[in-house]
Amino acid sequence: MLGKILVIGFGPGSFDHMTNRAQTAIQESECIIGYKTYVDLIQDLLTDQEIISTGMSEEVSRAQAAVKLAEQGKTVAVISSGDAGVYGMAGLVYEVLIEKGWTENTGVSVEVIPGVSASNSCASLLGAPIMHDACTISLSDHLTPWSLIEKRIDAAAQADFVISLYNPKSGRRTRQIQEAQKILLEYRSPQTPVGLVKSAYRDRQQIVITDLENMLNHDIGMLTTVVIGNSSTFLYDNKMITPRGYQRKYTLHTEKQRLRPHERLRHENEPWALHQGKKEWDTQKSETAATVTTVHSIKAGSLELALEALSKVEESTSTSYKKENKTVHHPVVSVFELAVSPGIVNKQFTPKQMLTLAEVVGNEGEMEYTPHHQIHLRIPTANPNDITEKLEEAGFILEPLGDVFQLKACDFCEGEKKDSIPHAEELHQKLSGVPLPKELKVGFNGCGMACYGAVNDDIGIIFRKGKFDLFLGAKTVGRTAHAGQPVAEGIEPDKIVEVVETIIQEYKEKGHPNERFFKYFKRVGTIQGYTYQDMTPKIEIEPAPCGD
């Protein structure tokens, strides 16, 4: 006898917001399959069921395991938070079944049990932001092409939907929410209300109400749902409210309504509708004299009342963003980030450079001096090219920030120890700003004293006795911090750039996203013939006294 698959959406995670059917379905199941975090959330409902919990990105294996167990005659619960049919497991379970030739009449039984979706639960905590037409968009591009996600954001923004963004940001995906904000600002006012809800109805629930312009200034992660209002959404007493349009027909501040119930659905009192306030026979151009008489006998003021209400609603829309029924694309002001320095060898800033920095940063930007003689700039601007032109004219070297190659070089004793300078400059020219799995710093010292600390960077290069020594895999922070491992000495000067280039290229191609260089070296064991050795200091930590 074939078994049954129960695809269960258990809501936000609180038992108070879980349907009775979801709870009974969990209890009647012989096997529970789910993401480990979800299994933990329903732990108090479990009895002696077989538990199969897996990590992130293992959804297919969970669906396959559920089908296999159901074909063996078992009742299997596949659990999802929120609603199982909204970015949950329901669709995937069906896809796996279809691949096996499943039909409803002859295959295992499937029941999808709905739950409160994140969009709904988060909206309830924010007020009433999705009272009108709304949509959900996932910003995760692990399975969906980003070009398609961009089109959906653009279309939803143009159509004035209230938008709930799922999976807005993670440790590896940080740009997607920034790009979404840029698209939305093309169509919506910067003051559009935005709600950020993290872990709705769970122990670590967090609620922030902000606006479209400032939403990135707050903590946003994978557990956050971002609810973006439409052009009529407003804030009142820290609540987001999206009117449905009742103010068009109703007077909300008095009990007595100017339109009686039988008048409210008349065409002439709905000029905003598809019929544009005309009788059906008006639109068909089949008027008769009697019809004309009827139209002119409408009570004076009914149509005027409806038109007045419509004009008030339209006035409340952000008219500065619309002109002649066409969207006006205003320049998008974003924060432009970059690093500037006076040179690879030169560490002295000129007065002109300092004045230029003050000019381009202004009162709204930020400057931060770093230990390796760079200044990091964060400047709100719609024209980053104007900024880079002024900085380059002042003689600055410009570099991007983020997960890129960075060269840190000493001042070569103010240029006195100059033999290795051309190699440092060549490395910078060839590799500066190259995108990598994680930020990577190459330290370059011009003599064997190594006073600039090159051995403490991801890759350390030290010029000694006319040749180069190479160090790999320093760990700069944490209790187990250590210097780089010495992997080669006496590298010929005309070979050092090529050696470093090949190491960087391998790391770029094979490193996991967000994987630091020392972790990559440890994982693969060998880079370009250099073998990993554990440099972690052996530290014995005394156990803390009981109770502390």
C-alpha positions as CSV (number, residue, x, y, z in Angstrom):
1,M,0.0,0.0,0.0
2,L,1.3,3.4,-1.0
3,G,1.8,6.0,1.7
4,K,1.1,9.7,1.9
5,I,3.1,13.0,1.7
6,L,1.9,15.8,3.9
7,V,3.6,19.1,2.8
8,I,3.1,21.3,5.8
9,G,3.4,25.1,6.1
10,F,3.6,25.8,9.8
11,G,3.5,29.6,9.7
12,P,6.0,31.9,11.4
13,G,7.0,29.4,14.0
14,S,4.8,30.3,16.9
15,F,2.3,27.5,17.9
16,D,-0.3,30.3,18.3
17,H,-0.1,31.0,14.5
18,M,0.0,27.4,13.4
19,T,-3.2,25.9,12.0
20,N,-4.8,23.0,13.8
21,R,-4.5,20.9,10.7
22,A,-0.8,21.5,10.6
23,Q,-0.4,20.4,14.1
24,T,-2.4,17.2,13.7
25,A,-0.7,16.4,10.4
26,I,2.7,16.6,12.2
27,Q,1.4,14.3,14.9
28,E,0.0,11.7,12.5
29,S,3.2,11.5,10.5
30,E,5.7,8.6,10.9
31,C,8.6,10.6,9.4
32,I,9.4,14.3,9.6
33,I,11.6,15.8,6.9
34,G,12.9,19.4,7.0
35,Y,15.6,21.9,7.2
36,K,17.3,21.6,10.7
37,T,16.1,25.0,11.9
38,Y,12.5,24.2,11.0
39,V,12.7,20.9,12.8
40,D,13.9,22.7,15.9
41,L,11.0,25.1,15.7
42,I,8.4,22.3,16.0
43,Q,10.4,20.2,18.4
44,D,7.6,20.3,21.1
45,L,5.1,18.7,18.7
46,L,7.3,15.7,17.9
47,T,6.9,12.3,19.6
48,D,8.7,9.2,18.4
49,Q,8.8,10.0,14.7
50,E,11.8,9.3,12.5
51,I,13.5,12.7,11.9
52,I,15.4,13.6,8.8
53,S,16.9,17.0,9.0
54,T,19.4,18.5,6.5
55,G,21.1,21.8,5.9
56,M,20.5,24.7,3.5
57,S,20.5,24.0,-0.2
58,E,19.5,20.4,0.2
59,E,15.8,20.7,-0.7
60,V,16.0,18.2,-3.6
61,S,17.4,15.5,-1.3
62,R,14.6,16.2,1.2
63,A,11.9,15.9,-1.5
64,Q,13.5,12.7,-2.9
65,A,13.6,11.2,0.6
66,A,9.9,12.0,1.2
67,V,8.9,10.3,-2.1
68,K,11.0,7.2,-1.4
69,L,9.5,6.8,2.1
70,A,5.9,7.4,0.9
71,E,6.4,4.7,-1.8
72,Q,7.3,2.4,1.1
73,G,3.9,3.0,2.6
74,K,4.8,5.6,5.2
75,T,3.1,8.9,6.1
76,V,5.7,11.6,5.6
77,A,5.6,15.2,6.7
78,V,7.7,17.6,4.7
79,I,7.8,20.9,6.7
80,S,8.3,24.5,5.6
81,S,8.0,27.7,7.6
82,G,5.4,30.1,6.4
83,D,3.3,28.6,3.6
84,A,4.7,25.5,1.9
85,G,3.5,26.8,-1.5
86,V,5.3,30.2,-1.2
87,Y,9.0,29.6,-1.8
88,G,8.5,26.3,0.1
89,M,8.6,22.6,-0.6
90,A,5.2,22.0,-2.2
91,G,6.2,22.7,-5.8
92,L,9.5,20.7,-5.5
93,V,7.8,17.7,-4.1
94,Y,5.4,17.7,-7.1
95,E,8.3,18.1,-9.5
96,V,10.2,15.1,-8.1
97,L,7.0,13.0,-8.3
98,I,6.4,14.1,-11.9
99,E,9.9,13.0,-12.8
100,K,9.0,9.5,-11.5
101,G,5.8,9.4,-13.6
102,W,3.4,10.1,-10.7
103,T,-0.3,10.5,-11.2
104,E,-2.8,11.4,-8.6
105,N,-5.0,8.3,-9.2
106,T,-2.2,5.8,-9.1
107,G,0.6,7.3,-7.1
108,V,1.2,8.3,-3.5
109,S,-1.3,10.6,-1.9
110,V,-0.2,14.3,-1.5
111,E,-1.8,16.9,0.8
112,V,-0.5,20.5,0.9
113,I,-1.4,22.1,4.2
114,P,-1.3,25.9,4.0
115,G,0.3,28.1,6.6
116,V,0.6,31.9,7.3
117,S,3.1,33.2,4.8
118,A,5.9,35.5,5.9
119,S,4.3,38.3,3.9
120,N,1.1,38.1,5.9
121,S,2.7,37.6,9.3
122,C,5.1,40.5,8.8
123,A,2.4,42.7,7.5
124,S,0.3,42.1,10.6
125,L,3.2,43.4,12.7
126,L,3.7,46.5,10.6
127,G,0.1,47.6,10.6
128,A,-1.9,47.2,7.3
129,P,0.6,47.6,4.5
130,I,-0.8,45.1,2.0
131,M,-4.4,46.2,2.1
132,H,-4.3,46.7,-1.6
133,D,-2.7,44.9,-4.6
134,A,0.6,43.4,-3.5
135,C,3.2,40.9,-4.7
136,T,6.2,38.9,-3.4
137,I,9.6,38.8,-5.0
138,S,12.5,36.7,-3.9
139,L,15.9,38.4,-4.4
140,S,17.8,35.1,-4.3
141,D,19.5,34.5,-7.6
142,H,20.8,31.1,-6.8
143,L,18.0,29.5,-8.8
144,T,16.4,32.4,-10.7
145,P,18.4,34.5,-13.2
146,W,19.1,38.0,-11.8
147,S,18.0,39.6,-15.1
148,L,14.5,38.1,-14.6
149,I,14.4,39.3,-11.0
150,E,15.3,42.8,-12.2
151,K,12.4,42.8,-14.7
152,R,10.0,41.7,-12.0
153,I,11.1,44.4,-9.6
154,D,10.9,47.0,-12.4
155,A,7.4,45.8,-13.4
156,A,6.1,45.7,-9.8
157,A,7.5,49.2,-9.2
158,Q,5.9,50.7,-12.3
159,A,2.5,49.0,-11.5
160,D,2.6,50.5,-8.0
161,F,2.3,47.2,-6.2
162,V,3.1,46.9,-2.5
163,I,6.1,44.6,-2.6
164,S,7.3,42.0,-0.1
165,L,11.0,41.1,-0.7
166,Y,12.0,37.6,0.4
167,N,15.6,36.4,0.8
168,P,16.8,40.0,0.6
169,K,20.4,39.5,1.7
170,S,22.9,36.9,2.9
171,G,26.5,36.6,3.7
172,R,27.3,35.9,0.1
173,R,24.5,38.0,-1.6
174,T,24.9,41.6,-0.6
175,R,24.4,43.5,-3.8
176,Q,20.9,42.3,-4.7
177,I,19.1,44.4,-2.1
178,Q,21.1,47.4,-3.2
179,E,20.2,46.9,-6.8
180,A,16.5,46.4,-5.9
181,Q,16.5,49.8,-4.0
182,K,18.0,51.5,-7.1
183,I,15.3,50.2,-9.3
184,L,12.5,51.1,-6.9
185,L,13.9,54.7,-6.5
186,E,13.4,55.2,-10.2
187,Y,9.6,55.1,-9.7
188,R,8.9,55.8,-6.0
189,S,9.6,58.6,-3.7
190,P,12.6,58.2,-1.3
191,Q,10.2,58.7,1.5
192,T,8.1,55.6,0.6
193,P,7.5,53.7,3.9
194,V,9.4,50.5,4.3
195,G,9.0,47.8,7.0
196,L,11.8,45.4,8.0
197,V,10.7,42.4,10.0
198,K,13.1,39.8,11.2
199,S,12.0,36.5,12.7
200,A,8.3,37.4,12.9
201,Y,6.6,35.9,16.0
202,R,9.8,34.2,17.1
203,D,12.0,34.8,20.1
204,R,14.4,37.2,18.2
205,Q,11.7,39.2,16.5
206,Q,12.8,42.6,15.3
207,I,10.7,45.3,13.6
208,V,12.0,48.4,12.0
209,I,10.0,51.0,10.1
210,T,12.0,53.2,7.8
211,D,11.8,54.6,4.2
212,L,13.1,53.6,0.8
213,E,16.0,56.0,0.9
214,N,17.3,54.8,4.3
215,M,16.4,51.1,4.4
216,L,19.9,49.9,3.7
217,N,21.2,51.7,6.8
218,H,19.5,49.0,8.9
219,D,20.3,45.3,9.5
220,I,18.9,43.2,6.7
221,G,19.6,39.4,6.5
222,M,18.1,36.1,5.2
223,L,15.5,36.1,8.1
224,T,14.3,39.6,7.1
225,T,11.2,40.3,5.1
226,V,11.2,43.8,3.5
227,V,7.8,45.3,2.9
228,I,7.8,48.3,0.6
229,G,4.7,50.5,0.4
230,N,3.1,51.9,-2.7
231,S,2.5,55.5,-3.7
232,S,-0.4,55.8,-1.2
233,T,1.0,54.0,1.8
234,F,1.5,56.3,4.7
235,L,2.8,56.1,8.3
236,Y,0.7,56.9,11.3
237,D,1.9,56.3,14.9
238,N,4.7,54.0,13.6
239,K,2.2,51.9,11.6
240,M,2.3,51.4,7.8
241,I,-1.2,51.8,6.3
242,T,-2.1,51.3,2.6
243,P,-5.6,52.7,1.8
244,R,-7.7,50.5,-0.4
245,G,-9.6,53.5,-1.8
246,Y,-12.7,53.8,0.4
247,Q,-12.1,57.5,0.6
248,R,-13.3,57.7,-3.0
249,K,-16.9,56.9,-2.1
250,Y,-17.1,57.2,1.7
251,T,-16.6,60.0,4.2
252,L,-14.4,58.4,6.9
253,H,-14.7,61.1,9.6
254,T,-18.5,61.1,9.9
255,E,-21.1,58.4,10.4
256,K,-23.5,59.8,7.8
257,Q,-22.4,59.0,4.2
258,R,-23.1,61.4,1.4
259,L,-23.8,58.5,-1.0
260,R,-26.5,56.1,0.0
261,P,-25.9,52.3,-0.4
262,H,-27.9,52.0,-3.7
263,E,-26.0,54.9,-5.2
264,R,-22.4,53.7,-4.5
265,L,-22.2,51.2,-7.4
266,R,-23.7,53.4,-10.0
267,H,-21.4,54.1,-13.0
268,E,-21.6,57.8,-12.6
269,N,-20.2,57.6,-9.1
270,E,-17.2,55.6,-10.3
271,P,-15.5,57.7,-12.9
272,W,-12.1,56.0,-12.2
273,A,-13.5,52.6,-13.2
274,L,-13.1,50.8,-16.6
275,H,-16.4,52.3,-17.8
276,Q,-15.2,55.8,-16.9
277,G,-18.4,56.7,-15.3
278,K,-20.5,56.1,-18.4
279,K,-23.6,53.9,-18.7
280,E,-23.1,50.7,-20.6
281,W,-25.2,52.1,-23.5
282,D,-23.0,55.2,-23.5
283,T,-19.9,53.2,-24.2
284,Q,-21.7,51.3,-27.0
285,K,-22.8,54.6,-28.5
286,S,-26.5,53.5,-28.6
287,E,-28.0,56.4,-26.7
288,T,-31.7,57.1,-27.1
289,A,-33.5,60.3,-26.2
290,A,-34.8,58.6,-23.1
291,T,-31.3,57.7,-22.1
292,V,-30.1,61.3,-22.5
293,T,-33.0,62.4,-20.3
294,T,-32.1,59.9,-17.7
295,V,-28.4,60.9,-17.7
296,H,-29.4,64.6,-17.2
297,S,-31.8,63.8,-14.4
298,I,-29.0,62.4,-12.2
299,K,-29.0,64.3,-9.0
300,A,-26.7,67.3,-9.2
301,G,-23.6,66.8,-7.1
302,S,-23.2,62.9,-7.3
303,L,-20.8,63.0,-10.1
304,E,-19.1,66.1,-8.7
305,L,-18.7,64.3,-5.4
306,A,-17.0,61.3,-7.0
307,L,-14.7,63.5,-9.1
308,E,-13.7,65.5,-6.1
309,A,-12.8,62.4,-4.1
310,L,-10.8,61.0,-7.1
311,S,-8.8,64.3,-7.4
312,K,-7.9,64.2,-3.7
313,V,-6.6,60.7,-4.0
314,E,-4.6,61.6,-7.2
315,E,-3.1,64.6,-5.4
316,S,-1.8,62.4,-2.6
317,T,0.1,60.4,-5.1
318,S,3.8,61.4,-5.6
319,T,3.1,63.6,-8.6
320,S,6.7,64.6,-8.8
321,Y,7.4,61.1,-10.1
322,K,4.8,61.3,-12.9
323,K,4.4,63.6,-15.8
324,E,1.9,63.3,-18.7
325,N,1.3,59.6,-17.8
326,K,5.0,58.9,-18.3
327,T,7.5,57.9,-15.6
328,V,10.1,60.5,-15.0
329,H,13.5,58.9,-14.3
330,H,15.3,61.1,-11.7
331,P,19.0,60.6,-11.1
332,V,19.5,57.9,-8.5
333,V,21.7,59.0,-5.6
334,S,23.7,56.1,-4.2
335,V,26.7,55.8,-1.9
336,F,29.9,55.6,-4.0
337,E,32.6,53.7,-2.1
338,L,36.3,53.6,-3.1
339,A,39.8,53.8,-1.6
340,V,42.4,56.4,-2.5
341,S,46.1,56.6,-1.8
342,P,49.0,58.9,-2.9
343,G,50.9,56.0,-4.4
344,I,52.3,52.5,-4.0
345,V,55.7,53.8,-2.7
346,N,54.8,57.4,-1.9
347,K,52.8,57.7,1.4
348,Q,52.8,61.6,1.6
349,F,49.5,63.4,0.9
350,T,49.8,66.9,-0.7
351,P,47.7,69.9,0.4
352,K,46.0,69.8,-3.0
353,Q,45.0,66.2,-2.4
354,M,43.6,67.0,1.0
355,L,41.6,69.9,-0.4
356,T,40.3,67.7,-3.2
357,L,39.2,65.1,-0.6
358,A,37.3,67.7,1.4
359,E,35.6,69.0,-1.8
360,V,34.4,65.7,-3.2
361,V,33.3,64.2,0.2
362,G,31.5,67.3,1.3
363,N,29.3,67.4,4.4
364,E,27.3,64.2,3.5
365,G,30.2,61.8,2.8
366,E,32.6,60.0,5.0
367,M,36.4,59.5,5.1
368,E,38.2,56.8,7.0
369,Y,42.0,56.5,7.2
370,T,43.2,52.9,7.2
371,P,46.5,51.3,8.6
372,H,47.9,50.8,5.1
373,H,47.9,54.4,4.1
374,Q,44.6,54.4,2.2
375,I,41.6,56.6,2.8
376,H,38.3,55.0,2.3
377,L,35.6,57.3,0.9
378,R,31.8,56.9,1.1
379,I,30.1,59.6,-0.9
380,P,26.4,59.9,-1.8
381,T,26.3,60.9,-5.4
382,A,24.4,60.4,-8.7
383,N,27.6,61.1,-10.7
384,P,30.5,59.0,-9.5
385,N,32.5,59.8,-12.7
386,D,32.8,63.4,-11.7
387,I,34.3,62.3,-8.4
388,T,36.9,59.9,-9.9
389,E,38.0,62.6,-12.4
390,K,38.7,65.1,-9.7
391,L,40.6,62.5,-7.6
392,E,42.7,61.3,-10.5
393,E,43.5,64.9,-11.5
394,A,44.8,65.4,-7.9
395,G,47.2,62.5,-8.4
396,F,45.4,59.8,-6.3
397,I,45.6,56.1,-7.0
398,L,42.0,54.8,-7.0
399,E,40.9,51.3,-6.0
400,P,37.6,49.6,-5.4
401,L,36.5,48.2,-2.0
402,G,35.1,44.8,-1.2
403,D,36.1,41.3,-2.2
404,V,39.1,42.3,-4.4
405,F,42.9,42.1,-4.6
406,Q,44.7,44.8,-2.6
407,L,48.4,45.5,-2.4
408,K,49.9,46.8,0.8
409,A,53.5,48.0,0.3
410,C,55.9,49.7,2.7
411,D,57.5,53.0,1.8
412,F,60.8,51.3,0.9
413,C,62.6,53.6,3.5
414,E,61.2,56.6,1.6
415,G,62.6,55.1,-1.7
416,E,66.1,54.5,-0.5
417,K,65.7,50.7,-0.9
418,K,64.3,50.9,-4.4
419,D,65.4,47.6,-6.0
420,S,62.1,45.8,-5.5
421,I,59.8,48.8,-6.2
422,P,59.2,48.0,-10.0
423,H,57.9,44.5,-9.0
424,A,55.5,46.0,-6.4
425,E,54.2,48.5,-9.0
426,E,53.8,45.7,-11.6
427,L,51.8,43.6,-9.2
428,H,49.5,46.6,-8.5
429,Q,49.1,47.3,-12.1
430,K,48.2,43.8,-13.1
431,L,46.0,42.7,-10.1
432,S,44.6,45.8,-8.3
433,G,40.9,45.5,-8.0
434,V,40.6,41.9,-9.4
435,P,37.4,40.4,-7.9
436,L,37.9,37.4,-5.7
437,P,35.9,35.1,-3.4
438,K,36.9,37.3,-0.4
439,E,38.9,40.4,0.2
440,L,42.6,39.5,-0.2
441,K,45.6,41.6,0.9
442,V,49.2,41.1,-0.4
443,G,51.8,42.6,1.9
444,F,55.0,43.7,0.2
445,N,58.2,44.5,2.1
446,G,61.3,46.0,0.5
447,C,63.9,44.5,2.8
448,G,64.4,41.6,5.1
449,M,63.5,43.6,8.2
450,A,59.9,43.2,7.1
451,C,58.9,46.0,9.5
452,Y,55.7,46.6,7.5
453,G,54.3,43.3,8.6
454,A,53.9,41.5,5.2
455,V,54.0,38.1,6.9
456,N,50.7,39.0,8.6
457,D,48.8,39.3,5.3
458,D,47.1,36.7,3.2
459,I,50.1,36.6,0.9
460,G,53.4,38.1,2.2
461,I,56.3,39.1,-0.1
462,I,59.7,40.0,1.3
463,F,62.7,41.2,-0.7
464,R,65.9,39.9,0.9
465,K,69.4,39.7,-0.6
466,G,68.2,40.4,-4.1
467,K,65.5,37.8,-4.2
468,F,62.0,37.2,-2.8
469,D,60.6,35.1,0.1
470,L,57.0,34.1,0.0
471,F,54.5,33.6,2.8
472,L,51.0,32.2,2.5
473,G,47.8,32.0,4.6
474,A,48.2,34.3,7.5
475,K,45.1,34.5,9.8
476,T,45.0,38.0,11.3
477,V,42.2,37.8,13.8
478,G,40.8,35.5,16.4
479,R,42.2,33.4,19.2
480,T,44.1,31.3,16.7
481,A,45.6,34.2,14.7
482,H,49.0,33.4,13.2
483,A,51.5,34.7,10.6
484,G,51.7,33.3,7.1
485,Q,53.5,30.1,6.4
486,P,56.9,30.4,4.7
487,V,56.6,28.4,1.5
488,A,59.5,29.6,-0.6
489,E,62.6,31.6,-0.4
490,G,65.0,32.9,-3.0
491,I,62.4,33.4,-5.8
492,E,64.1,35.3,-8.7
493,P,62.8,38.9,-9.1
494,D,61.7,38.2,-12.7
495,K,59.5,35.3,-11.5
496,I,57.7,36.8,-8.4
497,V,54.9,38.5,-10.3
498,E,54.1,35.4,-12.3
499,V,54.2,33.2,-9.1
500,V,51.7,35.5,-7.3
501,E,49.5,35.9,-10.4
502,T,49.1,32.1,-10.7
503,I,48.2,31.7,-7.0
504,I,45.6,34.5,-7.2
505,Q,44.1,33.0,-10.4
506,E,43.7,29.6,-8.7
507,Y,42.1,31.1,-5.7
508,K,39.8,33.2,-7.9
509,E,38.6,30.1,-9.9
510,K,38.4,27.5,-7.2
511,G,37.7,29.4,-4.0
512,H,34.2,29.2,-2.6
513,P,32.2,32.4,-2.3
514,N,33.1,34.3,0.9
515,E,36.0,31.8,1.6
516,R,39.0,33.6,3.0
517,F,42.4,32.7,1.5
518,F,43.8,30.9,4.5
519,K,40.7,28.7,4.7
520,Y,41.0,27.9,1.0
521,F,44.7,27.0,1.5
522,K,43.7,24.7,4.4
523,R,40.9,23.1,2.4
524,V,42.7,22.3,-0.8
525,G,46.0,21.4,0.9
526,T,48.2,22.5,-2.0
527,I,48.4,25.8,-4.0
528,Q,50.6,25.8,-7.1
529,G,52.9,23.2,-5.5
530,Y,53.0,24.8,-2.1
531,T,51.8,22.5,0.6
532,Y,49.7,23.6,3.6
533,Q,51.1,23.3,7.1
534,D,49.0,24.0,10.2
535,M,50.3,27.2,11.7
536,T,47.6,27.4,14.3
537,P,49.1,28.0,17.8
538,K,48.4,25.3,20.3
539,I,46.7,27.0,23.2
540,E,45.3,25.2,26.2
541,I,42.4,27.1,27.8
542,E,41.6,26.5,31.4
543,P,37.9,25.6,31.8
544,A,35.8,28.4,33.3
545,P,34.6,27.9,36.8
546,C,31.1,26.4,37.1
547,G,28.4,28.9,36.8
548,D,30.4,31.6,35.0
